[in-house]
Amino acid sequence: MTDKITIARPYANAVFDQANQENAISDWLEMLTLASHVVQDPIMVDFLSNPLIGRDRLAQIVLDVGGERFSDSGRNFVRLLAANSRLSVLPEILELFNERKSRLGNSMEAEVVSALPIEPEQEQMLAQALERHFGRSVTLKVRLDQELIGGAIIHVGDVVIDGSLRAGLTQMATELRH
C-alpha cells in the first residue's frame, strides 16, 4: 500500500490545491469519493487490469457513471489519471485528500487495529498522546483483528506505529536467524 500512497501523493496534492483554489473542496471530495467507489467495483478492477481496454475508454466509464456530478476540472482529472494508468490509485488519492482537508481544519483521523477491545479510558489516553505528538485534534477509529495475537497497530496518515505482538515475534525471529 505504501507504493500506492507514494504514487497518489502528487496527484492528491495537486487536486487538493486545485480544489482549494476553486473554493470547491466539498465538491472535489464528492467527485473523488464517487470515482474511488467506481474503480473499486470488482468489474472495474477487472477492466483496469485488462490491457485490451484503452485508457480513454476506462476514463469514459468512470465519467459515465458520475454523469453530471463531475465538473470540467473533475473530468480532466479523471482523464489525466487514466492517461497515466493511475485510476487504480483513486482510493489513495481520496485518503490523502481527506488528510489535507482534515489538516486544514486542524484535525486528523487515526485507525487503531487492536487484538483486543480497547477500554474507553485507554482510547482517550491514546487520542491525547497522538494529539500531543501530531499537534492536532485526533479522532480514533478502532478495529479488532485477532490475528495480531496482542497489542495494536496505529495508522495516522503515512505513519504506522506497530506495537503488535505479531510484529515483535517476527522481529525476534529475524534477529535470531542472523
C-alpha positions as CSV (number, residue, x, y, z in Angstrom):
1,M,0.0,0.0,0.0
2,T,2.9,2.4,0.6
3,D,3.8,2.3,-3.1
4,K,0.2,3.3,-4.0
5,I,0.3,6.1,-1.4
6,T,3.6,7.4,-2.8
7,I,2.2,7.3,-6.4
8,A,-1.0,9.0,-5.2
9,R,0.6,11.8,-3.2
10,P,1.5,14.2,-6.0
11,Y,-2.0,13.8,-7.6
12,A,-3.7,14.3,-4.2
13,N,-1.7,17.4,-3.5
14,A,-2.3,18.8,-6.9
15,V,-6.1,18.1,-6.8
16,F,-6.3,19.5,-3.3
17,D,-4.6,22.7,-4.3
18,Q,-6.9,22.9,-7.3
19,A,-10.0,22.3,-5.1
20,N,-8.8,24.9,-2.6
21,Q,-8.1,27.4,-5.4
22,E,-11.6,26.8,-6.8
23,N,-13.1,27.1,-3.3
24,A,-14.7,23.7,-4.0
25,I,-13.2,21.3,-1.5
26,S,-16.5,19.6,-0.8
27,D,-17.3,19.3,-4.5
28,W,-14.0,17.7,-5.1
29,L,-14.4,15.4,-2.1
30,E,-17.7,14.2,-3.6
31,M,-16.2,13.6,-7.1
32,L,-13.2,11.8,-5.7
33,T,-15.4,9.6,-3.4
34,L,-17.6,8.7,-6.4
35,A,-14.6,7.9,-8.7
36,S,-12.9,5.9,-5.9
37,H,-16.0,3.8,-5.5
38,V,-16.3,3.2,-9.2
39,V,-12.7,2.0,-9.6
40,Q,-13.1,-0.3,-6.6
41,D,-16.1,-2.1,-8.1
42,P,-15.0,-5.7,-8.9
43,I,-16.0,-5.4,-12.6
44,M,-14.0,-2.2,-12.9
45,V,-11.0,-3.7,-11.1
46,D,-11.0,-6.4,-13.9
47,F,-11.3,-3.6,-16.6
48,L,-8.3,-1.7,-15.1
49,S,-6.1,-4.7,-15.3
50,N,-7.2,-5.6,-18.8
51,P,-4.7,-4.3,-21.4
52,L,-7.2,-4.7,-24.2
53,I,-9.3,-1.8,-22.7
54,G,-7.9,1.5,-23.7
55,R,-7.2,4.3,-21.2
56,D,-9.7,6.6,-22.8
57,R,-12.4,4.0,-22.5
58,L,-11.6,3.5,-18.8
59,A,-11.8,7.2,-18.2
60,Q,-15.1,7.4,-20.0
61,I,-16.6,4.5,-18.0
62,V,-15.8,6.4,-14.7
63,L,-17.1,9.6,-16.2
64,D,-20.3,8.0,-17.5
65,V,-21.1,6.6,-14.0
66,G,-20.6,10.0,-12.5
67,G,-22.5,11.8,-15.1
68,E,-23.1,15.5,-14.3
69,R,-21.6,15.1,-10.8
70,F,-18.1,15.8,-12.4
71,S,-17.1,19.3,-13.0
72,D,-15.0,20.1,-16.1
73,S,-11.9,20.1,-13.8
74,G,-13.0,16.8,-12.3
75,R,-13.5,15.3,-15.8
76,N,-10.0,16.4,-16.8
77,F,-8.5,14.9,-13.6
78,V,-10.1,11.5,-14.3
79,R,-8.8,11.7,-17.9
80,L,-5.3,12.6,-16.6
81,L,-5.3,9.7,-14.2
82,A,-6.4,7.3,-17.0
83,A,-3.8,8.6,-19.4
84,N,-1.1,7.9,-16.8
85,S,-2.6,4.5,-15.8
86,R,-3.3,5.8,-12.3
87,L,-7.1,5.3,-12.0
88,S,-6.4,2.4,-9.5
89,V,-4.8,4.8,-7.0
90,L,-8.0,6.9,-6.7
91,P,-8.8,5.4,-3.2
92,E,-5.4,6.5,-2.0
93,I,-5.8,9.9,-3.6
94,L,-9.1,10.2,-1.8
95,E,-7.4,9.2,1.5
96,L,-4.7,11.8,1.1
97,F,-7.2,14.5,0.0
98,N,-9.1,13.8,3.2
99,E,-6.0,14.1,5.3
100,R,-5.2,17.5,3.8
101,K,-8.8,18.6,4.3
102,S,-8.5,17.5,8.0
103,R,-5.2,19.4,8.4
104,L,-7.0,22.5,7.0
105,G,-9.4,22.0,9.9
106,N,-6.6,21.1,12.3
107,S,-7.9,17.6,12.9
108,M,-6.9,14.1,11.7
109,E,-8.1,10.5,11.9
110,A,-6.2,7.6,13.3
111,E,-7.0,4.0,12.8
112,V,-6.2,1.7,15.7
113,V,-6.2,-2.0,14.9
114,S,-6.2,-4.0,18.1
115,A,-6.1,-7.6,19.1
116,L,-8.4,-7.0,22.0
117,P,-11.2,-4.4,22.7
118,I,-9.9,-1.1,24.0
119,E,-11.4,0.4,27.0
120,P,-12.8,4.0,26.7
121,E,-10.2,5.3,29.1
122,Q,-7.4,3.7,27.0
123,E,-8.9,5.2,23.9
124,Q,-8.9,8.7,25.5
125,M,-5.3,8.3,26.7
126,L,-4.2,7.2,23.2
127,A,-6.0,10.0,21.5
128,Q,-4.4,12.5,23.8
129,A,-0.9,11.1,23.3
130,L,-1.4,11.2,19.5
131,E,-2.7,14.8,19.7
132,R,0.4,15.8,21.6
133,H,2.6,14.0,19.1
134,F,1.0,15.4,15.9
135,G,-0.1,18.8,17.4
136,R,-3.7,18.4,16.1
137,S,-7.0,17.0,17.2
138,V,-7.3,13.3,16.6
139,T,-10.4,11.1,16.0
140,L,-9.8,7.4,16.6
141,K,-11.4,4.6,14.6
142,V,-10.9,1.3,16.4
143,R,-11.0,-2.1,14.6
144,L,-10.3,-5.5,16.1
145,D,-8.0,-8.0,14.4
146,Q,-7.4,-11.2,16.5
147,E,-4.6,-12.3,14.2
148,L,-2.4,-9.7,15.9
149,I,-2.3,-12.0,18.9
150,G,-1.8,-9.0,21.2
151,G,-1.0,-5.3,21.1
152,A,-2.1,-2.8,18.4
153,I,-1.1,-1.1,15.1
154,I,-1.9,2.6,14.7
155,H,-2.2,4.2,11.3
156,V,-2.1,8.0,11.2
157,G,-1.8,9.2,7.6
158,D,1.6,7.8,6.4
159,V,2.7,6.9,9.9
160,V,2.4,3.4,11.1
161,I,3.1,2.5,14.7
162,D,3.3,-1.3,15.1
163,G,3.1,-2.3,18.7
164,S,1.6,-5.7,17.9
165,L,2.8,-8.9,19.5
166,R,2.9,-10.5,16.0
167,A,5.4,-7.8,14.8
168,G,7.5,-8.3,17.9
169,L,7.7,-12.0,17.4
170,T,8.5,-11.5,13.7
171,Q,11.3,-9.1,14.6
172,M,12.7,-11.5,17.2
173,A,12.7,-14.4,14.8
174,T,14.5,-12.3,12.2
175,E,17.2,-11.3,14.8
176,L,17.6,-15.0,15.9
177,R,18.2,-16.0,12.3
178,H,21.2,-13.6,12.0
